[in-house]
């Protein structure tokens, strides 16, 4: 990808990355991405394309082969734990939740205030904290067991942004916010990139207004990077009204291709069944077929 602000070295670089969960085929294949300081990259793709897994790899939460495969600020994302401990590399995604037997994931709640949570983050700059509280319209008197999902999300975002970051990875964090809060937060991110040279990768399905916010796009399909462009190089945007008009045909084409592939697979004859010998210690072939 083209750089911005004339930077010589990328703040985030992924080189020929492959990733697979234990016992599974590769989920992300031959992934390459390079972003310079100040970049605001939209990570796009259908559900299940691998966006969340990719962000977690970039955040150093999963190990991949080789220390130089995923580098953030010139250092190994997984091996250099100082990146996350210092707040230089930050990941914000998912919702606060805990696992409860027979109920699954439920929101993390407790009878404590938003003020207790936010002021409990050590080392935060008071002015930055004040700015974020005002930006996110947080009432410090909120009790976390009584607030809505959107209010709880605001507190989570505020806490995650208290430490100034160099690289920020965002996974669908604005889904619970109203329009005003979302636009104000995106403007804050834009200023962070312009003024401090921060780099942001933002995975989202909400594209309203992002054609003027993003500097780059990255489109992922089944774990493979299909498009990686500066926003000015997206030819479709020269004639389309907005970003959603550009991305919608990509998503529909991908869905149609998946449905065709599934139909072909369903119509294919099943593989021949291997009959077991009657002398098998497990019984006759008829019994073996039954247990299969």
Backbone as CSV, one residue per row, in Angstrom:
resi,resn,N_x,N_y,N_z,CA_x,CA_y,CA_z,C_x,C_y,C_z
1,UNK,0.824,-1.186,0.000,0.000,0.000,0.000,0.866,1.247,0.000
2,UNK,0.344,2.286,-0.585,1.062,3.535,-0.572,1.076,4.100,0.831
3,UNK,2.139,4.806,1.167,2.260,5.385,2.492,1.672,6.780,2.535
4,UNK,1.600,7.329,3.729,1.145,8.692,3.917,2.149,9.406,4.800
5,UNK,2.110,10.739,4.764,2.957,11.576,5.593,4.442,11.380,5.324
6,UNK,4.770,10.755,4.203,6.164,10.623,3.825,6.966,9.680,4.700
7,UNK,6.336,8.827,5.468,7.057,7.932,6.358,7.846,6.914,5.554
8,UNK,9.027,6.564,6.075,9.906,5.644,5.357,9.632,4.198,5.735
9,UNK,9.220,3.968,6.959,9.022,2.604,7.427,7.572,2.410,7.836
10,UNK,6.975,1.281,7.489,5.575,1.044,7.857,5.410,0.889,9.363
11,UNK,4.309,1.364,9.878,4.017,1.157,11.295,3.409,-0.217,11.514
12,UNK,2.822,-0.792,10.467,2.265,-2.142,10.539,2.605,-2.871,9.240
13,UNK,3.191,-4.045,9.370,3.602,-4.789,8.178,3.367,-6.282,8.383
14,UNK,2.642,-6.875,7.444,2.369,-8.310,7.452,2.946,-8.897,6.169
15,UNK,3.759,-9.955,6.307,4.452,-10.512,5.149,4.164,-12.001,5.020
16,UNK,3.470,-12.382,3.944,3.205,-13.788,3.611,2.720,-14.571,4.827
17,UNK,1.713,-14.050,5.500,1.226,-14.677,6.721,0.218,-15.776,6.425
18,UNK,0.391,-16.891,7.097,-0.571,-17.987,7.079,-0.971,-18.282,8.517
19,UNK,-2.236,-18.591,8.717,-2.697,-18.877,10.072,-3.760,-19.962,10.029
20,UNK,-3.663,-20.897,10.964,-4.665,-21.958,11.079,-4.876,-22.270,12.547
21,UNK,-6.127,-22.568,12.898,-6.411,-23.035,14.249,-5.962,-24.499,14.341
22,UNK,-5.601,-24.966,15.548,-5.100,-26.333,15.695,-6.019,-27.372,15.071
23,UNK,-5.442,-28.233,14.243,-6.200,-29.305,13.616,-7.082,-28.881,12.469
24,UNK,-6.984,-27.614,12.047,-7.829,-27.102,10.981,-6.978,-26.682,9.780
25,UNK,-7.567,-26.650,8.576,-6.827,-26.146,7.413,-6.554,-24.652,7.566
26,UNK,-5.628,-24.108,6.781,-5.311,-22.675,6.887,-6.561,-21.802,6.772
27,UNK,-6.700,-20.858,7.683,-7.835,-19.945,7.695,-7.481,-18.624,7.030
28,UNK,-6.234,-18.197,7.189,-5.708,-17.009,6.519,-4.501,-17.446,5.712
29,UNK,-4.462,-17.085,4.431,-3.424,-17.598,3.532,-2.683,-16.475,2.828
30,UNK,-1.354,-16.536,2.883,-0.465,-15.639,2.141,-0.934,-14.188,2.222
31,UNK,-1.109,-13.704,3.431,-1.645,-12.358,3.666,-0.502,-11.355,3.732
32,UNK,-0.608,-10.280,2.950,0.399,-9.225,2.930,-0.283,-7.869,3.091
33,UNK,0.246,-7.046,3.979,-0.334,-5.728,4.217,0.738,-4.811,4.782
34,UNK,0.762,-3.572,4.317,1.730,-2.602,4.816,1.054,-1.246,4.934
35,UNK,1.150,-0.641,6.118,0.535,0.654,6.374,1.553,1.600,7.001
36,UNK,1.602,2.806,6.507,2.498,3.818,7.044,1.821,4.578,8.182
37,UNK,2.604,5.338,8.907,2.074,6.164,9.992,1.006,7.122,9.450
38,UNK,-0.047,7.284,10.223,-1.124,8.181,9.833,-2.221,7.538,9.019
39,UNK,-2.076,6.253,8.677,-3.075,5.570,7.847,-4.321,5.228,8.654
40,UNK,-5.460,5.294,7.974,-6.738,4.851,8.546,-7.317,3.834,7.559
41,UNK,-7.159,2.565,7.888,-7.503,1.487,6.958,-8.804,0.811,7.368
42,UNK,-9.738,0.720,6.431,-10.978,-0.017,6.641,-10.763,-1.476,6.270
43,UNK,-11.028,-2.377,7.197,-10.935,-3.807,6.945,-12.343,-4.317,6.698
44,UNK,-12.590,-4.783,5.468,-13.945,-5.143,5.060,-14.009,-6.582,4.581
45,UNK,-15.229,-7.140,4.619,-15.450,-8.495,4.152,-16.723,-9.051,4.754
46,UNK,-17.194,-10.146,4.192,-18.424,-10.770,4.679,-18.204,-11.391,6.057
47,UNK,-19.286,-11.729,6.732,-19.181,-12.463,7.987,-18.422,-13.766,7.752
48,UNK,-17.466,-14.055,8.608,-16.685,-15.278,8.476,-15.499,-15.160,7.535
49,UNK,-15.237,-13.954,7.039,-14.125,-13.777,6.099,-12.767,-13.853,6.782
50,UNK,-12.736,-13.656,8.094,-11.468,-13.730,8.822,-11.020,-12.408,9.413
51,UNK,-11.887,-11.406,9.442,-11.484,-10.078,9.914,-11.094,-10.089,11.393
52,UNK,-11.928,-10.685,12.227,-11.627,-10.700,13.656,-10.367,-11.502,13.943
53,UNK,-10.230,-12.650,13.303,-9.012,-13.449,13.492,-7.785,-12.663,13.068
54,UNK,-7.880,-11.981,11.944,-6.756,-11.186,11.468,-6.391,-10.106,12.477
55,UNK,-7.382,-9.384,12.991,-7.099,-8.327,13.960,-6.452,-8.898,15.214
56,UNK,-6.884,-10.055,15.637,-6.296,-10.671,16.834,-4.859,-11.110,16.587
57,UNK,-4.569,-11.540,15.372,-3.174,-11.860,15.029,-2.329,-10.592,15.045
58,UNK,-2.843,-9.521,14.439,-2.114,-8.255,14.421,-1.906,-7.720,15.830
59,UNK,-2.854,-8.019,16.720,-2.766,-7.539,18.097,-1.821,-8.389,18.947
60,UNK,-1.238,-9.429,18.362,-0.313,-10.278,19.101,-0.976,-11.303,19.982
61,UNK,-2.263,-11.571,19.744,-2.986,-12.537,20.568,-2.852,-13.961,20.040
62,UNK,-2.401,-14.126,18.802,-2.129,-15.436,18.224,-0.719,-15.421,17.643
63,UNK,-0.012,-16.508,17.786,1.343,-16.604,17.241,1.300,-17.180,15.833
64,UNK,2.088,-16.617,14.948,2.252,-17.142,13.600,3.725,-17.460,13.394
65,UNK,4.028,-18.263,12.373,5.395,-18.692,12.146,6.327,-17.548,11.796
66,UNK,7.412,-17.414,12.541,8.419,-16.407,12.234,8.182,-15.096,12.955
67,UNK,9.238,-14.540,13.547,9.123,-13.293,14.299,8.875,-12.093,13.396
68,UNK,9.208,-12.205,12.114,9.103,-11.058,11.217,7.852,-11.088,10.350
69,UNK,6.976,-12.052,10.569,5.774,-12.161,9.728,4.804,-11.015,10.012
70,UNK,4.588,-10.717,11.282,3.711,-9.609,11.681,4.524,-8.650,12.533
71,UNK,4.759,-7.458,11.998,5.577,-6.472,12.702,4.774,-5.188,12.904
72,UNK,4.821,-4.715,14.132,4.171,-3.459,14.503,5.241,-2.521,15.051
73,UNK,5.354,-1.357,14.441,6.384,-0.395,14.817,7.775,-1.019,14.744
74,UNK,7.936,-1.916,13.771,9.217,-2.571,13.543,9.518,-3.714,14.484
75,UNK,8.555,-4.122,15.311,8.775,-5.186,16.306,7.749,-6.294,16.131
76,UNK,8.083,-7.483,16.619,7.193,-8.628,16.484,5.943,-8.426,17.325
77,UNK,4.764,-8.509,16.693,3.505,-8.264,17.394,3.286,-9.259,18.526
78,UNK,3.679,-10.513,18.338,3.444,-11.538,19.346,4.562,-11.587,20.384
79,UNK,5.809,-11.517,19.939,6.932,-11.743,20.837,7.303,-10.531,21.681
80,UNK,7.054,-9.325,21.193,7.417,-8.123,21.935,6.228,-7.673,22.775
81,UNK,6.148,-8.191,23.990,4.993,-7.904,24.846,4.958,-6.449,25.307
82,UNK,6.074,-5.754,25.185,6.103,-4.342,25.578,5.195,-3.501,24.696
83,UNK,4.896,-3.960,23.495,4.014,-3.221,22.598,2.648,-2.995,23.227
84,UNK,2.071,-4.060,23.785,0.749,-3.945,24.390,0.821,-3.412,25.814
85,UNK,1.863,-3.771,26.541,1.992,-3.293,27.924,2.137,-1.778,27.974
86,UNK,2.808,-1.217,26.993,3.019,0.230,26.940,1.817,0.980,26.377
87,UNK,0.905,0.248,25.717,-0.237,0.885,25.074,0.051,1.352,23.662
88,UNK,1.285,1.147,23.172,1.607,1.539,21.797,0.728,0.788,20.800
89,UNK,0.495,-0.493,21.070,-0.401,-1.320,20.262,-1.646,-1.596,21.082
90,UNK,-2.798,-1.167,20.577,-4.052,-1.331,21.311,-5.076,-2.046,20.450
91,UNK,-5.849,-2.902,21.092,-6.920,-3.649,20.419,-8.209,-3.399,21.164
92,UNK,-9.249,-3.022,20.435,-10.538,-2.754,21.043,-11.605,-3.467,20.230
93,UNK,-12.210,-4.476,20.816,-13.205,-5.242,20.085,-13.996,-6.121,21.015
94,UNK,-15.138,-6.578,20.524,-15.984,-7.426,21.351,-16.640,-6.621,22.458
95,UNK,-17.496,-7.263,23.204,-18.190,-6.601,24.302,-17.779,-7.245,25.616
96,UNK,-17.942,-6.507,26.695,-17.662,-7.083,28.003,-18.669,-8.181,28.277
97,UNK,-18.192,-9.372,28.547,-19.107,-10.473,28.801,-18.424,-11.513,29.664
98,UNK,-19.215,-12.395,30.215,-18.703,-13.533,30.958,-19.560,-14.740,30.617
99,UNK,-19.012,-15.915,30.807,-19.713,-17.149,30.476,-20.464,-17.664,31.703
100,UNK,-21.746,-17.907,31.522,-22.581,-18.429,32.597,-23.159,-19.760,32.142
101,UNK,-23.069,-20.782,33.000,-23.579,-22.092,32.650,-25.048,-22.054,32.256
102,UNK,-25.388,-22.735,31.158,-26.746,-22.832,30.625,-27.262,-21.518,30.020
103,UNK,-26.454,-20.451,30.106,-26.904,-19.169,29.548,-25.950,-18.633,28.499
104,UNK,-24.738,-19.173,28.460,-23.758,-18.709,27.473,-23.146,-17.386,27.877
105,UNK,-22.856,-16.531,26.868,-22.233,-15.240,27.123,-23.279,-14.209,27.545
106,UNK,-23.054,-13.580,28.677,-23.943,-12.524,29.149,-23.116,-11.284,29.438
107,UNK,-23.721,-10.088,29.364,-22.967,-8.867,29.615,-22.328,-8.860,30.993
108,UNK,-21.089,-8.348,31.054,-20.398,-8.217,32.326,-20.994,-7.032,33.082
109,UNK,-21.579,-7.298,34.231,-22.271,-6.266,34.991,-21.817,-6.304,36.441
110,UNK,-21.951,-5.171,37.091,-21.621,-5.093,38.506,-22.130,-3.778,39.060
111,UNK,-22.362,-3.743,40.354,-22.887,-2.531,40.969,-21.729,-1.590,41.303
112,UNK,-21.136,-1.029,40.246,-20.094,-0.018,40.408,-20.302,1.042,39.343
113,UNK,-19.706,2.187,39.558,-19.988,3.342,38.707,-19.041,3.419,37.521
114,UNK,-19.453,4.191,36.503,-18.573,4.469,35.371,-17.337,5.210,35.842
115,UNK,-17.499,6.084,36.822,-16.348,6.813,37.366,-15.328,5.860,37.971
116,UNK,-15.784,4.865,38.701,-14.889,3.874,39.296,-14.092,3.151,38.228
117,UNK,-14.745,2.790,37.135,-14.081,2.073,36.060,-13.055,2.964,35.346
118,UNK,-13.470,4.164,34.960,-12.618,5.032,34.142,-11.434,5.570,34.941
119,UNK,-11.684,6.019,36.166,-10.594,6.571,36.975,-9.727,5.474,37.585
120,UNK,-10.137,4.235,37.393,-9.307,3.119,37.859,-8.177,2.775,36.916
121,UNK,-8.160,3.369,35.716,-7.074,3.136,34.762,-5.887,4.006,35.168
122,UNK,-4.797,3.379,35.560,-3.644,4.110,36.072,-2.861,4.785,34.949
123,UNK,-2.284,5.923,35.275,-1.376,6.602,34.352,-2.057,7.378,33.248
124,UNK,-3.373,7.539,33.298,-4.087,8.250,32.239,-3.882,9.753,32.385
125,UNK,-3.728,10.424,31.258,-3.616,11.877,31.243,-4.974,12.483,31.592
126,UNK,-5.044,13.356,32.599,-6.346,13.912,33.011,-7.082,14.641,31.893
127,UNK,-6.348,15.371,31.056,-6.995,16.112,29.978,-7.548,15.168,28.923
128,UNK,-6.798,14.113,28.599,-7.286,13.132,27.625,-8.515,12.415,28.176
129,UNK,-8.478,12.094,29.451,-9.624,11.442,30.089,-10.853,12.341,30.044
130,UNK,-10.674,13.624,30.374,-11.788,14.568,30.339,-12.352,14.674,28.926
131,UNK,-11.467,14.736,27.930,-11.897,14.845,26.532,-12.727,13.645,26.113
132,UNK,-12.290,12.437,26.487,-13.004,11.227,26.089,-14.347,11.105,26.807
133,UNK,-14.395,11.482,28.076,-15.660,11.440,28.811,-16.676,12.374,28.160
134,UNK,-16.206,13.555,27.769,-17.091,14.519,27.119,-17.475,14.059,25.724
135,UNK,-16.507,13.549,24.985,-16.749,13.090,23.618,-17.796,11.979,23.583
136,UNK,-17.693,11.033,24.501,-18.576,9.874,24.521,-19.837,10.113,25.351
137,UNK,-19.965,11.324,25.870,-21.160,11.718,26.617,-21.449,10.721,27.742
138,UNK,-20.431,10.485,28.557,-20.540,9.523,29.652,-20.926,10.249,30.937
139,UNK,-21.919,9.726,31.609,-22.300,10.211,32.933,-21.557,9.353,33.952
140,UNK,-20.659,9.950,34.709,-19.829,9.189,35.646,-20.654,8.520,36.744
141,UNK,-21.908,8.908,36.877,-22.771,8.301,37.909,-23.447,7.021,37.425
142,UNK,-23.297,6.696,36.128,-23.898,5.458,35.622,-23.477,4.269,36.480
143,UNK,-24.448,3.413,36.805,-24.151,2.144,37.481,-24.098,1.073,36.401
144,UNK,-23.008,0.324,36.355,-22.755,-0.557,35.221,-23.734,-1.714,35.113
145,UNK,-24.463,-2.014,36.183,-25.451,-3.090,36.105,-26.829,-2.574,35.693
146,UNK,-26.943,-1.249,35.482,-28.227,-0.672,35.128,-28.232,0.006,33.760
147,UNK,-27.068,0.165,33.144,-26.986,0.914,31.889,-27.333,0.035,30.689
148,UNK,-27.556,0.692,29.543,-27.842,-0.028,28.300,-26.543,-0.558,27.694
149,UNK,-26.683,-1.391,26.652,-25.494,-1.910,25.960,-24.682,-0.765,25.361
150,UNK,-25.368,0.247,24.793,-24.659,1.368,24.202,-23.888,2.174,25.230
151,UNK,-24.469,2.382,26.419,-23.779,3.125,27.469,-22.590,2.327,28.014
152,UNK,-22.802,1.025,28.162,-21.696,0.180,28.623,-20.558,0.188,27.610
153,UNK,-20.898,0.193,26.330,-19.880,0.226,25.281,-19.091,1.539,25.336
154,UNK,-19.748,2.650,25.638,-19.060,3.939,25.724,-17.988,3.914,26.812
155,UNK,-18.330,3.317,27.936,-17.358,3.221,29.027,-16.186,2.344,28.603
156,UNK,-16.472,1.234,27.945,-15.422,0.336,27.472,-14.491,1.063,26.500
157,UNK,-15.051,1.808,25.559,-14.247,2.533,24.575,-13.384,3.580,25.268
158,UNK,-13.973,4.313,26.184,-13.240,5.338,26.915,-12.030,4.739,27.624
159,UNK,-12.218,3.638,28.322,-11.119,2.998,29.045,-10.035,2.508,28.083
160,UNK,-10.458,2.009,26.913,-9.494,1.482,25.951,-8.678,2.545,25.250
161,UNK,-9.153,3.798,25.290,-8.460,4.870,24.574,-7.729,5.828,25.509
162,UNK,-7.753,5.586,26.804,-7.120,6.501,27.747,-5.617,6.619,27.532
163,UNK,-4.982,5.515,27.162,-3.551,5.554,26.883,-3.342,5.901,25.410
164,UNK,-2.515,6.905,25.092,-2.252,7.241,23.684,-1.635,6.050,22.956
165,UNK,-2.189,5.700,21.811,-1.743,4.539,21.044,-0.956,4.994,19.823
166,UNK,-0.136,4.080,19.317,0.547,4.299,18.042,-0.143,3.520,16.936
167,UNK,-0.603,2.308,17.267,-1.366,1.472,16.332,-2.613,0.996,17.070
168,UNK,-3.772,1.243,16.474,-5.042,0.881,17.097,-5.820,-0.040,16.171
169,UNK,-6.274,-1.177,16.707,-7.044,-2.161,15.961,-8.461,-2.177,16.523
170,UNK,-9.442,-1.937,15.656,-10.831,-1.792,16.078,-11.700,-2.850,15.407
171,UNK,-12.469,-3.572,16.189,-13.331,-4.622,15.646,-14.783,-4.311,15.980
172,UNK,-15.478,-3.675,15.034,-16.922,-3.401,15.157,-17.284,-2.729,16.482
173,UNK,-16.534,-1.719,16.879,-16.786,-1.138,18.199,-17.915,-0.120,18.205
174,UNK,-18.349,0.350,17.038,-19.378,1.395,17.019,-20.783,0.846,16.825
175,UNK,-20.943,-0.473,16.811,-22.239,-1.070,16.487,-23.315,-0.708,17.516
176,UNK,-22.914,-0.442,18.772,-23.887,-0.121,19.813,-24.070,1.385,20.016
177,UNK,-23.336,2.199,19.250,-23.391,3.641,19.448,-24.437,4.284,18.545
178,UNK,-24.984,5.406,18.997,-25.897,6.142,18.134,-25.090,6.932,17.106
179,UNK,-25.784,7.553,16.162,-25.129,8.211,15.034,-24.185,9.321,15.489
180,UNK,-24.632,10.153,16.420,-23.816,11.282,16.872,-22.544,10.798,17.553
181,UNK,-22.672,9.827,18.456,-21.505,9.306,19.160,-20.523,8.661,18.187
182,UNK,-21.057,7.949,17.193,-20.188,7.301,16.209,-19.404,8.327,15.395
183,UNK,-20.073,9.370,14.909,-19.406,10.379,14.098,-18.361,11.143,14.909
184,UNK,-18.687,11.459,16.165,-17.724,12.164,17.013,-16.494,11.302,17.288
185,UNK,-16.715,10.001,17.493,-15.595,9.110,17.757,-14.702,8.963,16.524
186,UNK,-15.306,8.843,15.355,-14.525,8.742,14.128,-13.711,10.009,13.881
187,UNK,-14.260,11.166,14.219,-13.526,12.418,14.076,-12.340,12.449,15.049
188,UNK,-12.543,11.933,16.249,-11.444,11.832,17.217,-10.320,10.960,16.673
189,UNK,-10.679,9.822,16.085,-9.664,8.940,15.503,-8.920,9.642,14.363
190,UNK,-9.639,10.383,13.567,-9.020,11.096,12.446,-7.996,12.102,12.950
191,UNK,-8.317,12.803,14.015,-7.389,13.771,14.596,-6.164,13.072,15.193
192,UNK,-6.367,11.920,15.813,-5.249,11.166,16.375,-4.248,10.784,15.284
193,UNK,-4.763,10.401,14.121,-3.886,10.022,13.010,-3.192,11.245,12.412
194,UNK,-3.932,12.330,12.264,-3.373,13.528,11.639,-2.379,14.236,12.546
195,UNK,-2.657,14.301,13.833,-1.835,15.074,14.743,-0.690,14.271,15.356
196,UNK,-0.915,12.989,15.641,0.120,12.189,16.296,0.735,11.132,15.389
197,UNK,0.195,10.987,14.168,0.723,9.967,13.263,0.335,8.555,13.645
198,UNK,-0.775,8.411,14.383,-1.242,7.077,14.756,-1.758,6.340,13.520
199,UNK,-1.788,5.012,13.612,-2.280,4.154,12.527,-3.465,3.346,13.049
200,UNK,-4.542,3.276,12.258,-5.758,2.594,12.692,-6.205,1.595,11.628
201,UNK,-6.558,0.396,12.078,-7.223,-0.596,11.229,-8.596,-0.834,11.848
202,UNK,-9.635,-0.576,11.072,-10.999,-0.563,11.586,-11.862,-1.535,10.790
203,UNK,-12.267,-2.635,11.416,-13.161,-3.612,10.786,-14.597,-3.224,11.105
204,UNK,-15.413,-3.068,10.066,-16.793,-2.655,10.275,-17.661,-3.080,9.098
205,UNK,-18.974,-3.155,9.373,-19.971,-3.369,8.325,-20.806,-2.109,8.120
206,UNK,-20.500,-1.059,8.871,-21.241,0.201,8.765,-20.367,1.191,8.006
207,UNK,-20.741,1.507,6.762,-19.870,2.288,5.888,-20.296,3.746,5.722
208,UNK,-21.335,4.166,6.399,-21.847,5.529,6.217,-20.760,6.564,6.503
209,UNK,-20.457,7.387,5.512,-19.514,8.482,5.672,-18.052,8.093,5.687
210,UNK,-17.732,6.819,5.552,-16.343,6.387,5.693,-15.505,6.622,4.435
211,UNK,-16.150,6.943,3.306,-15.371,7.209,2.096,-14.523,8.472,2.256
212,UNK,-14.911,9.373,3.160,-14.108,10.566,3.412,-13.259,10.435,4.670
213,UNK,-13.432,9.347,5.397,-12.664,9.121,6.628,-11.433,8.261,6.372
214,UNK,-11.581,7.229,5.592,-10.497,6.262,5.392,-9.429,6.795,4.440
215,UNK,-8.194,6.333,4.658,-7.117,6.575,3.688,-6.868,5.331,2.846
216,UNK,-7.212,4.149,3.388,-6.979,2.883,2.692,-8.155,1.941,2.927
217,UNK,-8.298,0.964,2.042,-9.245,-0.126,2.258,-8.517,-1.454,2.082
218,UNK,-8.987,-2.457,2.813,-8.491,-3.822,2.660,-9.711,-4.734,2.672
219,UNK,-9.922,-5.456,1.567,-11.091,-6.325,1.443,-10.640,-7.780,1.527
220,UNK,-11.220,-8.507,2.495,-10.829,-9.890,2.763,-11.951,-10.834,2.366
221,UNK,-11.568,-11.920,1.695,-12.532,-12.946,1.294,-11.964,-14.310,1.637
222,UNK,-12.636,-15.023,2.545,-12.201,-16.355,2.982,-10.727,-16.373,3.382
223,UNK,-10.321,-15.390,4.178,-8.963,-15.354,4.688,-7.917,-14.888,3.708
224,UNK,-8.329,-14.448,2.526,-7.393,-13.981,1.504,-7.638,-12.500,1.230
225,UNK,-6.569,-11.726,1.166,-6.687,-10.309,0.868,-6.925,-10.132,-0.626
226,UNK,-8.133,-9.692,-0.996,-8.505,-9.540,-2.397,-8.210,-8.148,-2.929
227,UNK,-8.323,-7.133,-2.080,-8.070,-5.756,-2.480,-7.324,-5.047,-1.360
228,UNK,-6.335,-4.261,-1.727,-5.601,-3.426,-0.778,-5.206,-2.169,-1.532
229,UNK,-5.920,-1.080,-1.262,-5.744,0.129,-2.053,-5.822,1.386,-1.208
230,UNK,-5.145,2.431,-1.694,-5.396,3.761,-1.161,-6.801,4.139,-1.607
231,UNK,-7.515,4.869,-0.771,-8.905,5.189,-1.080,-9.026,5.943,-2.400
232,UNK,-8.015,6.708,-2.761,-8.055,7.465,-4.016,-7.903,6.573,-5.235
233,UNK,-7.454,5.321,-5.026,-7.237,4.399,-6.132,-8.447,3.492,-6.380
234,UNK,-9.481,3.615,-5.563,-10.687,2.798,-5.745,-11.497,3.412,-6.885
235,UNK,-11.371,2.811,-8.057,-11.977,3.402,-9.253,-13.484,3.544,-9.123
236,UNK,-14.124,2.596,-8.461,-15.584,2.625,-8.354,-16.085,3.856,-7.593
237,UNK,-15.253,4.409,-6.686,-15.680,5.562,-5.911,-15.772,6.831,-6.744
238,UNK,-15.163,6.819,-7.908,-15.204,8.003,-8.773,-16.595,8.209,-9.376
239,UNK,-17.376,7.122,-9.428,-18.723,7.227,-9.995,-19.809,6.872,-8.982
240,UNK,-19.457,6.164,-7.925,-20.450,5.761,-6.925,-20.749,6.921,-5.979
241,UNK,-21.935,6.889,-5.393,-22.341,7.941,-4.473,-21.634,7.829,-3.136
242,UNK,-21.369,6.601,-2.703,-20.764,6.388,-1.389,-20.082,5.028,-1.358
243,UNK,-19.437,4.737,-0.231,-18.658,3.507,-0.113,-19.542,2.266,-0.120
244,UNK,-20.706,2.345,0.477,-21.574,1.165,0.517,-21.997,0.749,-0.888
245,UNK,-22.143,1.708,-1.800,-22.488,1.382,-3.183,-21.355,0.642,-3.876
246,UNK,-20.140,0.845,-3.399,-18.973,0.159,-3.963,-18.839,-1.249,-3.389
247,UNK,-19.015,-1.357,-2.086,-18.760,-2.635,-1.407,-19.891,-3.638,-1.620
248,UNK,-21.125,-3.162,-1.729,-22.269,-4.070,-1.870,-22.110,-5.060,-3.025
249,UNK,-21.715,-4.636,-4.240,-21.533,-5.620,-5.320,-20.447,-6.646,-5.013
250,UNK,-19.392,-6.240,-4.300,-18.348,-7.207,-3.935,-18.926,-8.278,-3.024
251,UNK,-19.706,-7.853,-2.033,-20.280,-8.795,-1.077,-21.314,-9.709,-1.748
252,UNK,-22.125,-9.151,-2.640,-23.135,-9.967,-3.324,-22.483,-10.993,-4.245
253,UNK,-21.439,-10.586,-4.951,-20.730,-11.510,-5.828,-20.117,-12.646,-5.027
254,UNK,-19.521,-12.308,-3.891,-18.925,-13.338,-3.039,-19.988,-14.296,-2.525
255,UNK,-21.146,-13.771,-2.108,-22.220,-14.631,-1.616,-22.726,-15.555,-2.713
256,UNK,-22.899,-15.039,-3.928,-23.371,-15.855,-5.032,-22.394,-16.985,-5.351
257,UNK,-21.101,-16.665,-5.317,-20.094,-17.685,-5.601,-20.084,-18.760,-4.532
258,UNK,-20.292,-18.366,-3.275,-20.361,-19.349,-2.191,-21.565,-20.264,-2.368
259,UNK,-22.706,-19.693,-2.741,-23.920,-20.494,-2.920,-23.770,-21.469,-4.081
260,UNK,-23.132,-21.032,-5.170,-22.893,-21.926,-6.311,-21.971,-23.074,-5.913
261,UNK,-20.904,-22.749,-5.171,-19.963,-23.782,-4.741,-20.650,-24.784,-3.818
262,UNK,-21.531,-24.291,-2.948,-22.253,-25.186,-2.042,-23.213,-26.084,-2.804
263,UNK,-23.857,-25.535,-3.859,-24.783,-26.324,-4.660,-24.050,-27.421,-5.421
264,UNK,-22.885,-27.110,-5.960,-22.082,-28.108,-6.668,-21.649,-29.214,-5.717
265,UNK,-21.239,-28.827,-4.523,-20.812,-29.821,-3.543,-21.970,-30.716,-3.127
266,UNK,-23.152,-30.129,-2.955,-24.321,-30.910,-2.539,-24.769,-31.882,-3.625
267,UNK,-24.561,-31.500,-4.909,-24.996,-32.346,-6.013,-24.005,-33.453,-6.345
268,UNK,-22.791,-33.336,-5.828,-21.763,-34.346,-6.134,-22.123,-35.670,-5.471
269,UNK,-21.864,-36.786,-6.152,-22.160,-38.099,-5.556,-21.271,-38.342,-4.341
270,UNK,-21.794,-39.014,-3.332,-20.985,-39.280,-2.132,-19.843,-40.231,-2.467
271,UNK,-18.740,-40.152,-1.759,-17.615,-41.063,-2.009,-18.011,-42.492,-1.665
272,UNK,-17.426,-43.469,-2.342,-17.756,-44.875,-2.052,-17.394,-45.239,-0.621
273,UNK,-18.257,-46.049,-0.023,-18.015,-46.466,1.361,-17.154,-47.708,1.378
274,UNK,-16.207,-47.703,2.256,-15.287,-48.833,2.372,-15.914,-49.878,3.286
275,UNK,-16.102,-51.092,2.741,-16.686,-52.164,3.533,-15.618,-52.826,4.399
276,UNK,-15.982,-53.083,5.648,-15.059,-53.741,6.563,-15.178,-55.261,6.426
277,UNK,-14.095,-55.901,6.701,-14.079,-57.362,6.673,-14.949,-57.927,7.787
278,UNK,-15.599,-59.075,7.491,-16.429,-59.731,8.508,-15.612,-60.200,9.684
279,UNK,-14.293,-60.356,9.474,-13.433,-60.813,10.556,-12.964,-59.656,11.428
280,UNK,-13.455,-58.459,11.151,-13.060,-57.295,11.945,-13.416,-57.530,13.399
281,UNK,-12.557,-57.137,14.319,-12.880,-57.316,15.749,-14.101,-56.526,16.177
282,UNK,-14.556,-55.564,15.335,-15.724,-54.761,15.671,-17.020,-55.375,15.125
283,UNK,-16.937,-56.500,14.452,-18.150,-57.135,13.967,-18.199,-57.137,12.455
284,UNK,-19.373,-57.435,11.910,-19.531,-57.544,10.470,-19.574,-56.181,9.828
285,UNK,-19.444,-56.199,8.490,-19.497,-54.943,7.741,-20.862,-54.282,7.898
286,UNK,-21.930,-55.095,8.051,-23.252,-54.531,8.229,-23.306,-53.729,9.535
287,UNK,-22.701,-54.267,10.595,-22.670,-53.566,11.862,-21.801,-52.315,11.771
288,UNK,-20.727,-52.376,11.027,-19.845,-51.231,10.886,-20.589,-50.092,10.181
289,UNK,-21.372,-50.446,9.158,-22.124,-49.423,8.457,-23.117,-48.749,9.400
290,UNK,-23.687,-49.557,10.314,-24.655,-49.011,11.257,-24.000,-47.982,12.178
291,UNK,-22.791,-48.288,12.660,-22.141,-47.372,13.598,-21.596,-46.133,12.898
292,UNK,-21.413,-46.211,11.610,-20.972,-45.028,10.877,-22.156,-44.128,10.595
